[in-house]
């Protein structure tokens, strides 16, 4: 009889453990990754959602193919992040003017000019595919992939899987499974924490779309 109750207790333990594992999997379906865009609202984000940014079919859309975007525009997270992995899909289209986009990390909004941001940018566009740019600070490309290789990795005018791994001053960029940048910031005065910003670059009739934005906080 005692053996029966011992087996029953063990069975209850296994059932409880199974429920706990299932509950954890349901709440963290992607290994700790959580969406930072709910697919329906701009809750947690700020920017010009009247003229520049909009939501369509669970995507964030920025810019226009009908008229030139006069200046850089950013849609930014309210929250600040330090160590994280960010994954998303990006599609950039346009044929007139400077066609460019990107994602700011460890960044801040500026007051002069108010539409600009300062910080690292995971760049996206002709001549800048999956490179790392220092926006409104050093104003230069800090690291870039081999141009002959990256042209084979990307899908122009179509969806691309972008991954940003930012941790303790170390930035790694990946496009469609290929690593394009491995950069370590050596200047201790450069910020390695800040907000995330989606960019549509000024000076072109361009349209950028983002979807499936997922972030894993490494802190």
Number of C-alpha atoms within 10 A of each C-alpha: 6 7 8 9 10 11 12 12 12 12 12 12 12 12 12 12 12 12 12 12 11 13 12 13 13 10 12 12 12 13 10 14 18 17 16 18 21 13 17 13 12 19 12 12 16 14 17 14 14 7 11 17 23 17 17 11 9 14 20 23 23 27 28 19 15 12 12 17 23 12 13 16 24 26 22 25 20 14 11 14 20 19 20 18 19 22 21 17 19 25 19 24 20 18 11 14 13 17 21 26 32 26 23 27 27 22 24 20 18 12 9 8 8 9 14 17 26 20 25 29 26 28 24 25 17 13 12 20 24 28 27 28 24 19 19 13 12 12 12 11 16 16 17 20 19 11 13 8 11 19 14 9 15 17 16 15 13 12 17 19 18 22 24 22 18 24 18 12 18 14 22 19 26 19 22 15 12 17 16 23 21 16 16 15 14 9 8 8 7 13 17 21 19 22 19 27 26 25 26 30 26 19 17 23 22 26 24 27 23 20 22 19 21 19 22 18 16 13 8
